[in-house]
């Protein structure tokens, strides 16, 4: 099982969730792999649990303050 973030750290409300996904797509970090280990479905919800690996553009990492050697490279 992967690492879990303690507590609930996600965006709240429709506008915040939409903004989160718009910003994520705009960052260019849309190359990812998701190994779903659990899938729970009921009448109102679908929940997944697993390990996600994301390839981040150097520019997106630099924008968060992470040191990168090459802004045009991709990092995982």
Secondary structure, DSSP 8 states (H G I E B T S, - for coil): -----SS--S--SHHHHHHHHHHHHHHT--EEEEEEEEEEE-SS-EEEEEEEEEEEEHHHHHHTT---S-TTSEE-
